[in-house]
Amino acid sequence: MSGLVLGAWVVQAGVAGGESASGAWPQSSREARPWSYWWWMGSAVDRTNLTRELERYHAAGWGGVHIIPIYGARGWEDRYLEYLSPGWLEMLRHTLREARRLDLGVDMTTGTGWCFGGPTVSDAEANARVSVQTSELPPGQKFQLSLDPKRVQAVVAYGPAGEVIDLSEKLQPDGHIEWLAPEGRWRVYVVSQRPSGRRVKRAAPGGEGHMLNPIYPRAMTNYLKRFSRVFDHWAEPGIRAMYHDSYEYVSDWAPDFLTQFERRREYRLQEHLPALFGSKPSEEAARVRADYRRTVSDILIEESLPAWVTWCRAHGMQTRNQAHGSPANLLDLYAVADIPETEMFHTDRDPLISKFASSAAHVAGRRLVASETGTWLKEHFHVTLADLKYLIDDLYLSGVNHVIFHGTCYSPDEAGWPGWLFYASTQLNPRNPIWRDVPALAAYIRRCQSVLQSGQPDADVLVYWPVHDLWHNPAGRLMHLTVHRRAWFNDQPIGKLARRLWDQGYA
């Protein structure tokens, strides 16, 4: 039953109970006001300008900021602060104190840039891909290779009559392996793991390094140790939530993946490598690949992301997670976090896709549904408040009730105009001509979200999302479920049904 409930995709969410018994407008809160991503370029921040910026955001009607350290502005290198250094932590402490004075909330990324990673991520725990080498053996031919023993995870031979011989134990410490094939034509599969080469995007000073491997739970556990060294002894209150950005890892394998697979699926993947890595579609290939995809999903939902959530809660912080882009069951992965978060990018938007975040929140009892709002909506300084309002209204129709602008850059006053800018931002800052009227948009958001956050979901129709039907595909391996390339939803019967319901007025 729990799997069915978490698979329920909420098609309509109203605000039943959003009005008090007296008919008065619900009381506002800082979470009802708009928040904003707040990029610290090079973490080149100082007390004076931090206070100035926070006071301006407060005056504009904002409710909070989300600190993301990123790469620095050229020419200001002498001001850069290394991430999590004593100087950086002092600036964080000052920010929290000033935010508290101004009734502003503060979130922060568990790292710099995106996705999780940095200098403490070892090669063994870095984003990784599987590498498969096959060899055809004529009858009686000897198989011999020199391999990297640190990367090889399995060597398996497959015979003409369906025989399977695991040769892994024949691999010598120096990487040499040899084996004389029996009669008949045999094929040998060598499965290894290699680094993907993917590094933290837009990393700040002190945050550079490999992205971690999210389907290797040990990588997440060890990654968090860096933050434990700081936050185990952190006494300054005020961090509401830690944040994990949209899933842009490319890992499809891990050091313990074969063990994880056997434990979860109760058979050895080594006996079916041709079905997983071969090019011929078959029912066996569809079933094995579905089990492979399910295993990756289970690891993310049951181990890696929960390790982060548990760590955050133990340190008095909530979590915001953008599950989209991942190869997991999106509903379950969104539901792991305290605040599921969606996004709409430029003019590419689909309320039905954003409903995956709000549906997960409704079913799992999460009060807030956030959205990254205004990402590269138009070119710099071209976005109007009307553009933002139309986008925000689409998000509200999707079940979002916690708008987080994307966003604003910290920029010292002495930098002048146009100041420090983030390339994918709507530039919601005092250097933008629309800033004068931003308080009016903020007031609109506050009033809408005061109602939306005080209400309860009211679904007319529940539609079960059969994710296993999607996974049962003999082509490819991982399926990344993104908000932009949406064939995984639109081309499926569930997507077509949802679209018909939407077109008939089921919001």
C-alpha positions in Angstrom: 0.0 0.0 0.0 2.8 2.5 0.8 4.3 2.0 -2.6 0.9 2.7 -4.2 0.3 5.8 -2.0 3.7 7.3 -2.8 3.1 6.5 -6.5 -0.1 8.6 -6.5 0.2 11.6 -8.6 -2.0 14.5 -7.4 -3.8 16.1 -10.3 -5.6 18.8 -8.4 -4.5 20.7 -5.3 -6.8 23.3 -3.9 -6.6 25.5 -0.7 -9.4 23.9 1.3 -9.1 25.4 4.8 -7.0 28.3 3.6 -9.4 30.8 5.0 -9.8 31.2 8.8 -13.2 30.7 10.5 -13.5 34.5 10.8 -12.9 35.0 7.1 -9.8 37.0 7.8 -6.8 36.7 5.5 -4.3 34.2 6.9 -1.5 35.6 8.9 1.7 36.2 6.9 5.1 34.8 7.7 8.6 35.2 6.3 8.1 31.9 4.5 5.0 33.4 2.8 7.2 36.2 1.4 9.5 35.5 -1.6 13.0 34.2 -1.0 16.0 34.4 -3.4 19.1 32.5 -4.4 22.0 34.7 -3.2 25.2 33.9 -5.0 28.5 34.8 -3.2 30.9 35.2 -6.0 34.3 34.0 -4.8 32.8 34.4 -1.3 34.3 37.9 -1.5 31.9 39.3 1.0 32.3 41.8 3.9 30.2 42.8 6.9 29.3 46.3 5.6 28.0 45.1 2.2 26.3 42.0 3.6 24.3 44.2 6.0 23.4 46.7 3.2 22.2 43.9 0.9 20.1 42.2 3.6 18.5 45.5 4.5 17.6 46.1 0.9 16.0 42.7 0.5 14.0 43.2 3.7 12.8 46.6 2.5 11.7 44.9 -0.8 9.5 42.5 1.0 11.6 39.4 0.8 11.4 36.7 3.4 14.8 35.0 3.1 18.0 34.3 1.1 19.7 31.1 0.0 23.5 31.4 0.1 25.4 29.7 -2.8 29.1 30.3 -3.0 30.3 30.2 -6.6 33.3 31.3 -8.8 34.6 34.8 -8.2 34.5 38.1 -10.1 37.6 38.9 -12.0 39.8 41.6 -10.6 38.6 41.0 -7.0 40.7 38.0 -6.2 42.3 39.7 -3.2 38.9 39.5 -1.5 38.1 35.9 -2.1 37.4 33.8 1.0 38.0 30.0 1.0 34.8 28.1 1.6 34.4 27.0 5.3 37.5 28.8 6.3 37.5 30.8 9.6 37.0 34.0 7.6 34.2 32.5 5.6 32.4 31.2 8.7 32.7 34.6 10.3 30.8 36.1 7.3 28.2 33.4 7.6 27.8 34.2 11.3 27.4 37.9 10.6 24.8 37.1 7.9 22.8 35.0 10.3 22.8 37.6 13.0 21.7 40.4 10.6 19.1 38.2 9.0 17.7 37.4 12.4 17.5 41.2 13.2 15.7 41.8 9.9 13.4 38.7 10.2 14.9 37.1 7.2 15.4 33.3 6.8 18.7 31.8 5.5 19.2 28.6 3.6 22.5 27.4 2.2 23.8 24.7 -0.2 25.7 21.8 1.4 28.7 22.8 -0.7 29.5 25.3 -3.5 28.1 25.6 -7.0 26.4 22.3 -7.9 26.1 19.3 -7.4 27.6 17.9 -4.2 31.4 17.5 -4.3 34.6 19.2 -3.6 38.2 18.7 -2.5 37.4 15.9 0.0 35.9 13.6 -2.6 38.4 10.9 -3.5 38.8 9.3 -6.9 37.1 6.1 -5.5 34.0 8.1 -4.3 33.8 10.4 -7.4 31.1 10.4 -10.0 31.7 7.2 -12.0 30.7 5.4 -15.1 30.8 1.7 -15.9 33.2 0.5 -18.6 32.5 -2.8 -20.4 35.0 -4.7 -22.5 34.0 -7.8 -24.4 36.1 -10.5 -26.1 35.0 -13.2 -28.5 36.8 -16.5 -28.1 36.9 -19.2 -30.9 36.9 -22.8 -29.6 39.9 -23.7 -27.5 41.4 -20.2 -27.5 43.1 -18.8 -24.4 41.7 -15.6 -23.0 44.4 -13.3 -21.5 44.5 -9.7 -20.6 46.3 -7.2 -18.4 43.8 -5.1 -16.5 43.7 -2.5 -13.8 42.9 -4.6 -10.7 41.7 -1.5 -8.8 38.9 -0.8 -11.3 37.8 -4.3 -12.4 34.7 -5.6 -10.6 33.8 -8.7 -12.6 35.1 -10.9 -15.4 32.5 -13.4 -16.6 32.4 -15.8 -19.6 29.2 -16.8 -21.4 29.1 -20.0 -23.4 27.2 -21.1 -26.5 24.6 -23.1 -24.5 23.9 -20.5 -21.9 26.8 -21.5 -19.6 28.0 -18.8 -17.2 31.5 -19.0 -15.6 32.6 -16.2 -13.3 36.3 -15.7 -13.9 36.8 -12.8 -11.4 38.8 -14.9 -8.9 41.4 -15.6 -11.7 42.4 -12.0 -11.7 45.9 -11.7 -10.3 47.0 -8.9 -8.0 49.0 -7.4 -10.9 45.9 -7.3 -13.1 46.8 -10.3 -15.3 44.2 -12.8 -16.1 44.2 -15.9 -18.4 41.7 -18.7 -19.0 41.4 -21.5 -21.6 37.9 -21.5 -23.1 36.1 -24.9 -23.4 34.7 -26.0 -26.7 32.3 -23.7 -28.5 32.3 -19.9 -29.0 32.5 -18.0 -25.8 32.2 -14.3 -25.0 34.0 -12.7 -22.0 32.7 -9.5 -20.3 35.0 -7.4 -18.2 33.2 -4.9 -16.1 35.2 -2.0 -14.6 34.5 1.4 -13.2 36.1 4.6 -14.3 35.8 8.2 -13.1 33.4 10.3 -15.2 35.5 13.4 -14.9 32.6 15.5 -13.8 33.5 18.2 -11.3 31.5 20.6 -9.2 30.0 23.2 -11.6 30.7 26.9 -10.9 32.6 25.9 -7.7 33.8 28.6 -5.3 37.3 28.9 -3.9 37.7 26.0 -1.5 34.9 24.0 -3.1 36.6 22.7 -6.3 36.8 19.0 -6.9 35.0 15.9 -8.1 31.3 15.6 -7.9 30.6 12.7 -5.6 29.0 9.4 -6.7 25.4 9.6 -5.5 24.7 5.9 -6.0 27.6 5.1 -3.7 26.2 5.8 -0.2 29.6 5.8 1.4 30.5 8.8 -0.8 27.7 10.8 0.7 28.5 9.7 4.3 32.2 10.7 3.9 31.3 13.9 2.1 29.3 15.1 5.1 32.3 14.6 7.4 33.7 17.9 6.2 30.5 19.7 7.3 30.4 17.8 10.6 33.8 19.3 11.5 32.2 22.7 11.3 28.5 22.2 12.3 29.1 19.7 15.1 30.3 22.7 17.1 28.2 25.5 15.4 26.4 27.6 17.9 24.9 30.4 15.7 21.2 29.7 15.0 19.4 30.7 11.9 20.1 28.2 9.1 16.6 27.0 8.1 17.5 24.4 5.5 20.3 22.9 3.5 19.9 22.5 -0.3 20.6 20.0 -3.0 20.4 21.3 -6.5 18.9 19.5 -9.6 20.5 16.1 -10.3 23.3 16.7 -12.8 25.5 13.7 -11.9 26.3 11.2 -14.5 27.1 8.2 -12.4 25.7 4.9 -13.5 27.9 2.6 -11.4 29.5 2.3 -8.0 32.2 0.2 -6.2 29.5 -1.8 -4.4 26.9 -1.8 -7.1 27.0 -5.5 -7.8 26.6 -6.3 -4.1 23.7 -3.8 -3.8 22.0 -5.3 -6.8 22.2 -8.9 -5.5 21.0 -7.8 -2.0 18.0 -5.9 -3.4 17.0 -8.0 -6.4 18.0 -11.4 -5.0 20.0 -12.6 -8.0 23.4 -11.9 -9.4 23.7 -9.3 -12.1 27.0 -11.0 -13.2 24.8 -13.8 -14.7 23.0 -11.4 -17.0 25.6 -8.9 -18.2 24.7 -9.5 -21.9 21.1 -8.5 -21.1 22.3 -5.3 -19.4 25.1 -4.3 -21.8 24.1 -6.0 -25.0 22.4 -4.3 -28.0 19.7 -6.9 -28.7 16.3 -6.0 -27.3 14.6 -8.9 -25.5 12.3 -9.5 -22.6 15.3 -10.5 -20.5 17.0 -7.3 -21.4 13.9 -5.3 -20.4 13.6 -7.1 -17.1 17.2 -6.9 -16.2 17.4 -3.2 -17.1 14.3 -2.5 -15.1 15.9 -4.1 -12.1 19.1 -2.1 -12.7 17.1 1.1 -12.9 15.1 0.2 -9.8 18.3 -0.6 -7.9 19.8 2.8 -8.7 16.5 4.5 -7.6 16.4 2.5 -4.4 19.9 3.5 -3.4 19.2 7.2 -4.0 15.8 7.1 -2.1 16.7 4.7 0.7 20.4 5.4 1.4 22.2 8.4 -0.2 19.7 11.2 0.1 18.4 10.0 3.5 21.9 10.1 4.8 22.0 13.8 3.9 18.5 14.5 5.3 19.4 12.7 8.6 22.6 14.6 8.9 20.8 17.9 8.4 18.0 17.2 10.9 20.6 16.1 13.5 22.1 19.5 13.1 18.8 21.4 13.4 18.2 22.1 9.7 15.6 21.1 7.2 16.3 20.1 3.6 15.3 21.4 0.2 15.9 19.0 -2.7 15.4 19.2 -6.5 14.9 15.6 -7.4 14.3 16.3 -11.1 17.1 15.1 -13.5 17.6 12.0 -11.4 17.1 8.4 -12.7 15.0 7.6 -9.6 11.3 7.5 -8.9 10.8 11.2 -8.7 7.8 11.1 -6.4 9.6 9.1 -3.8 12.8 11.1 -4.2 11.1 14.5 -3.8 9.4 13.1 -0.7 12.6 12.4 1.0 13.3 16.1 1.7 11.4 18.4 4.0 10.8 20.9 1.1 10.5 19.4 -2.4 11.6 21.9 -5.0 10.9 22.1 -8.7 12.0 24.6 -11.4 10.9 26.1 -14.7 13.6 27.3 -17.1 13.3 30.2 -19.5 10.1 29.8 -21.5 10.3 26.0 -21.3 7.7 25.2 -18.6 5.1 22.5 -18.0 2.9 22.6 -14.9 2.3 18.9 -15.1 6.0 18.2 -14.6 6.2 20.6 -11.7 3.3 18.7 -10.1 5.6 15.8 -9.4 7.2 18.0 -6.6 3.8 19.2 -5.3 2.2 15.7 -5.5 5.1 14.3 -3.5 4.7 17.0 -0.9 0.9 16.5 -0.6 1.1 12.7 -0.2 4.1 12.8 2.2 2.6 15.6 4.3 5.1 18.4 3.4 3.8 21.9 4.0 6.0 23.7 1.6 6.6 23.2 -2.1 9.4 25.4 -3.4 10.4 26.5 -6.9 13.6 27.9 -8.4 11.9 30.9 -10.1 13.1 33.0 -12.9 16.1 31.1 -14.1 17.4 32.7 -17.3 13.9 33.9 -18.1 15.3 36.4 -20.6 18.6 38.2 -21.1 20.1 40.3 -18.3 17.9 43.3 -17.3 15.3 42.3 -19.9 12.9 40.5 -17.6 9.9 42.5 -16.5 7.8 42.0 -13.4 4.9 40.9 -15.7 7.2 38.1 -17.0 7.8 37.0 -13.4 4.2 37.2 -12.4 3.1 35.0 -15.3 5.7 32.4 -14.4 4.8 32.5 -10.7 1.1 32.0 -11.6 2.0 28.9 -13.6 3.9 27.7 -10.6 1.0 28.2 -8.3 -1.2 26.2 -10.6 1.3 23.5 -10.3 0.9 23.4 -6.5 4.0 25.5 -5.6 3.6 27.7 -2.6 7.1 28.9 -1.8 8.7 31.0 -4.6 12.5 31.3 -4.5 13.8 33.9 -7.0 16.7 32.9 -9.2 18.0 35.3 -8.1 20.5 37.9 -7.0 24.3 38.2 -6.7 26.0 39.7 -3.7 27.7 42.8 -5.2 29.6 45.4 -3.1 28.5 49.0 -3.6 32.0 49.9 -4.8 31.6 47.5 -7.8 29.2 50.0 -9.3 26.8 49.2 -12.2 26.0 46.6 -13.4 27.9 45.0 -10.5 28.6 41.3 -10.1 26.2 39.2 -12.1 25.4 35.5 -12.3 24.9 34.4 -15.9 21.6 32.5 -15.5 19.9 35.0 -13.2 16.9 37.4 -13.6 19.1 40.0 -11.7 16.6 40.9 -8.9 18.8 43.5 -7.3 18.9 47.3 -6.8 20.9 47.7 -10.0 18.0 46.6 -12.1 15.4 49.3 -13.1 12.6 47.0 -12.1 13.8 47.1 -8.5 11.7 50.1 -7.6 8.5 48.0 -8.1 9.8 44.7 -6.8 8.0 45.3 -3.4 4.6 45.3 -5.3 5.4 41.8 -6.8 6.6 40.7 -3.3 3.3 41.8 -1.8 1.4 39.8 -4.4 3.5 36.7 -3.7 3.1 37.2 0.1 -0.7 37.4 -0.1 -1.0 34.4 -2.4 1.4 32.3 -0.4 -0.2 33.2 2.9 -3.3 31.4 1.6 -1.6 28.6 -0.2 0.6 27.7 2.7 -2.3 27.7 5.2 -4.4 25.4 3.0 -4.6 21.7 2.6 -4.4 19.8 -0.7 -7.9 18.9 -2.1 -7.5 16.4 -4.9 -10.4 15.5 -7.2 -8.5 12.7 -9.0 -5.5 10.6 -8.1 -3.6 9.1 -10.9 -1.1 6.3 -10.2 2.3 6.8 -11.9 3.5 3.4 -13.1 7.2 4.1 -13.0 8.0 0.4 -13.5 6.3 0.6 -17.0 8.8 3.3 -17.9 11.8 1.3 -16.5 10.7 -1.9 -18.4 12.4 -0.8 -21.6 15.1 -2.9 -23.3 16.9 0.1 -24.7 19.5 2.2 -22.9 20.3 2.0 -19.2 19.7 4.9 -16.9 16.8 7.2 -17.6 17.3 10.8 -16.3 13.9 12.3 -15.7 14.4 16.0 -16.4 12.1 19.0 -16.5 13.1 19.9 -20.0 13.3 16.8 -22.1 10.0 15.3 -21.1 9.4 12.3 -23.4 9.7 10.1 -20.3 6.3 11.5 -19.3 4.6 13.0 -22.3 5.0 10.0 -24.5 3.7 7.5 -21.9 0.0 6.7 -21.4 0.2 8.4 -18.0 1.4 11.6 -19.5 -1.3 11.6 -22.2 -4.0 10.9 -19.6 -2.8 13.7 -17.3 -2.8 16.1 -20.3 -6.4 15.2 -21.1 -7.4 15.8 -17.5 -5.6 19.1 -17.4 -7.2 20.2 -20.7 -10.6 19.3 -19.2 -10.1 21.6 -16.2 -8.6 19.3 -13.6 -5.9 21.6 -12.2 
